[in-house]
Amino acid sequence: MPINRRDFLIISSAAVAAVPFRGAAFTQTPAPAAATRFDTIRRNVGYFTGRGGTIGWLVNGDAVVVVDTQYPDTAKICVEGLKQKSGRGIDLLFNTHHHGDHTSGNPIFRPDAKKIIAQTRVPELQKQVAQQAAAQPPTATVTPAPHPTPPVVADSTFDKVWSQEVGDETVTATHYGPGHTGGDAIVRFHRANVVHLGDLLFHDRHPRVDRAAGASIQNWMAIIETIARDMPADTIYIAGHSKTDLPVIVGRKELLRQRDYFDAVLAHVRRGIAEKQSKEQISALQALPGFEDHQASPPVLTLAGVLGVAYDELSVVSQ
């Protein structure tokens, strides 16, 4: 897939110590500054990688827009890099959903961001996660913050669609119903023809399906089909996560592979239910046919976890 320009930015002075976060989507080790980078896709839109969900950005002569914020340590690196690209503050900051690996950097971005925008359910889900985390006792691997505080949540929310002209770009955020969570949104940069999908796309990784937060595998598949149908054929998609050494920017083929993955998951689970297998038996599958190379990130992002959620979803439907 052609990319007009690739711009690498390494900020070696920003090797910030990692800040523990409880309730994140999955555990990741701190990213050194040398592992973070800015890449330009086209027409002033690009992405930042560090640890956690991919951050999208737009920097033009009239505005700076950011999508998601990762964790505090990499958020600091991202903010410093954006300041090098533009002398202005951040006009709009979107959260694609509530998970900590996409929103824990909000407090770092907050002083520079004029407005934080998210789907209606995101603040509610952020607060629920924070309350649950504060109520849990510390463990050997998870240390609570010394003074737990509510998360930095959106200033403005929307139900289905939010759109605005931002300099010479049009930015639209859209919620298609439950998918990865109950409050996912995609952010589209129309003229650049780039779409940040948040965690509606895990590029060749086993995804998290957060059923407790309202996720739906079946509607997730429908969302993917709608996006693939409605977006131009040459749209570039930014994935929330990708398999190690695979790109986070993909095309329609990779997007539809996410749908096909779920189709294979549901087919396996339906067969198991028809054969009166237990949830444990169905979830014991070691490799999903056609998707054997998918990367797992235990304990959350595993094939067993996806199969278990699919079993719960289909069992409710069949009742």
N, C-alpha and C positions, 0 to 999 in steps of 0.2 A: 504494500500500500504506500503510495508516495507521500512524503512529508516535505513541505516546502523548506523548512529550516529547522535545524536542531541546535539548541542553545544550551550548553552545559554550564552550570553555575555551581561551583564548589565553594562553600564558605567554611574554611578550615577553622576559623576563629570561633565558630558557634558550636563547638562540641559540648553541648549542654548535658548535664546529668539528667537521667530519666526520672520522671515523676510518677510514682505508683498510681494506678487507677484501678478501682474496683468496679466490676460489672461491665468490663469491656467485652467486645464481641469475641475476641480470643487473645491469648497471650502472645506477645511478641517481645523480643529482646530489644534493648535500646539501639538506635541507629547512629553510628558515628557520623560526623559531618561529611566525611568523604563518601558516605553511602547515600547522601541526599543529592537530588539534582532537579533542575528545571529543564523541561523540554518544551520547545515551541512546536505546535502542530501546524496551524495555518491561521492567517488573518488575525494575529495578536492573541490567539487563544492557545493555551498550553496546559501542562500538568506538572505537578511536583510530586516526587516520590521520596519517601523516608521510611516510616513504619506506620502501619494502620492504613485506613482507606485512602486511596489516591485523591490528592487535592487538585481541583481544576482551577484555572484562572484566566481572566481576560484583562489585559492592560492595553488601553488605547489612550489617545490624547485627551479624552474627556472623562474617563472612568476607570476604576479598578474593581473587578468582580472576582470573588473567591467562592469555590464550592468545596465545603467540608474543611476540617481543621486538624485531623489526626490527633496526636498527643502533644502535651505542652513542650517537650524538648524539641521535636521536629517542627512544631508550630512556630517556635522562636526563629528557627532557621528560615522557614518559609517567609515570615513577616520581614525579616532582614533582607532577604532576596528580592521581595516585591518592592521594598523601599529603594533598592538599587535600580530597579526597572522604572519606577515612577516616583515622582516627588510628592504625589498626592496620597491621601489616605485611601482606605478601602470603602468604596461607596456602597457595595452590597455584598453580604456574606450569606450564602445558602448552606443549610444543613440538609442533606438528602434524606436522612433519617436520624434516629436518636442514639444509635450505638456509640459507645465511648471511643472506639477507634476512629470515629468520624467527627466527634464533637468535643473531645477532651481538651482540644486546643482552643476552644471558644474563649476562655478567659485571657489567653495570650493575644488573640485577635481583637478582643472587645475594645481596648483603648483606641484602636485605629479604624474600627468598623463603624460606619454611620448607622447601619441597619442590618440586623440578622433576620433572615426569612426562612420559614419552614412550613411544612404541611401542618394542618391543625392539630393532629394527634402528637406531634413530636414533643412539644413542651411537657405534655401530660406524661408521656412515656419516659422522658428524661428524669422527671421528678420521681416517678415510680422506681426506676432503677437506683437513683441516689438514695431513696429511703430504704430500699431493700439492702443496699450495700452497707449503709450506716448501721443497720440492725444486725448484720452478720458479725460474729466474733472474728478477730484476726486469726490467720493461720500461719503456718511456717513459710508459705509462699506469697501470701497476700497481706500487706500492711495497710491498715486504714489510715486516712489522712488524720493528722493530729486534731484538726478542727474542721469536721465535715461541714461543707457549705452546699447550698442548693446549686445545681448546675447553671451556667449561663445559658439562658434559653432565648428563643426568638422574640424580637420586638414586634414582628408582623407575621401573621399566619394566613394561609389560604386553604380552601377546601379542595378545589379541583384544579384551577389554573391561575397562575400569576404571570403577568407579562409586562415588560417595560422596554422602551428605547433607551439604550445606554451608549451615548456617543453615536458612533456609526454602526452599532450592533443592536440587534433585538434579542433580548434574553427572556426565555419563557420557562417557567417551572410547572410541571404537570404531575398530578397524582392520578393513577389509574385504578385505585383500589388496592386491596391487600396483596402483597407479594412476599418480599423478604421480611417485612414487618407489616403492620397495619397503617404505617404513615410514610411510605416511600414516595419520593419525588424524583423525577429526572429533570435536568437543567439543560436546555437547548440554546446554543448560540447559532442563530438562524443563518446569518450571512457567512459565517465561518463554516457552517454545516458540520458542527461538532456537538455531540450530546454526551453529557456526563450522566452515567446510569447509576451512580452510587453502587449499592450492593445488589442491585437487580442483575448484575453480571459479575460472576466469578469466572475468570478466564482459566479453564482447565484446573480448577480447584473444587473440592467438595464444598458446597456453600453452607452457610448457616440459614436455617429456616426457623425463624423465631416465632413459633406458634403461640407462645405466651403473650407476645406483643401483637397478635392478630394476623400472622403470616398465613398465606394460602398457596400451596404448590400449584393447584389447578388454575387459580387466577393469575399466578406468576407466569405460567405458560401463556395465558391469554394476553397478558401485558406485553410479553416479548413479541408475540405475533402481531399485535397492534402497532408497536413501535416499528418493527421491521417493514410492515406494510405502508405505514404513513410517512416514514422518513425517506429522503432521496437515496438512491442506490449507492451513492458514493459517500454517504455519511460516515464520519469517523466517530467511534464510540469509545469513551473512557470507562474502563471497568473499575469497580471498587477495589478488586484484588485480582492478582494473576498468579499462576504457577511460577515458581522460581525460574528465572531466566527467560520467561515468556513476556512479551510486551503487555502493557496495560491498555494500549490503544489497539482497537480491532475494527473489523468491518462487519457487514451483515452476516456473513457466513459463520463467524465465531459467535455472534449474538444468537443465531438460530440453533447453534450447537448447545447452548444453555437450555433451550426449550427441549431439544432432543434428549438431553440428559434426564430431564424431569420425566419425559415420556417413558424412558426406559425404567426409571425408578418406579413410576406408578404401575407399569406393566408387571414388574417383578412382584410388587406388593399385592396387586390384585390377584395374581396367580396364587400367591401364598395364602391369601385370605380364602380363596375358593377351595384350596386344598386343606383348610382348617388348621393351618400352621399358626403357631403363636407369634407374637410380636418379636420375641427373642430369636426364634428360628428364622423369621423373615429378615431380621436385621443382621444375621450372622454371615450374610453374603460377603465374601472377601474382595471381589472385584466386579464391577458392573459391566456386563458385556457391551463392548463398543466404547467404553470409557475407562479402561483399565489403567490408563496413564494419569488419571486425575490425582492431584496432590492432596494429601490430607494434612491437617494441622490439629492434632489432638490437643486437648480433649474435646473441643467443640466441633471443628470442621472435619467430620469423618463421614464415610459412606453409611456407617451404622446409624449415625445421628439423623441423617436425611431419611433413611428407610424407616426409622422409628417414627419420625414426624409424619411421613406419608401414611404409615399404618394408622396412626391416630386420626388423621384427616379423613381417610377413606372409611374408617370404622364408624365415624360419626355420620358420614353421608349415607352409609348403608343401613343405619338404624331406622 
